[in-house]
Amino acid sequence: MIRFSLRTPADLHEQVTARAAADRRSLNSEILHLLEVALTAPRPDAGLPSGDPASPAPLRGKPDSSPA
């Protein structure tokens, strides 16, 4: 298993922590569960051309600025 650091806004951390408690999971297990659900769900924007105004914008943070 790979370990990495993740910085999150305080409000998002609170929401995920509360959901983990409600689901009786650890914070780590809840994050893994949410990622698995999100990655296996059908994408609502499938089939839309990129740049389409209906495409969702990133929710938080800055775009990846790492060099290519």
Sequence and secondary structure as in RCSB ss.txt:
>XXXX:A:sequence
MIRFSLRTPADLHEQVTARAAADRRSLNSEILHLLEVALTAPRPDAGLPSGDPASPAPLRGKPDSSPA
>XXXX:A:secstr
         HHHHHHHHHHHHHTT  HHHHHHHHHHHHHHS  TTTT  TT TTS   SSS    S  
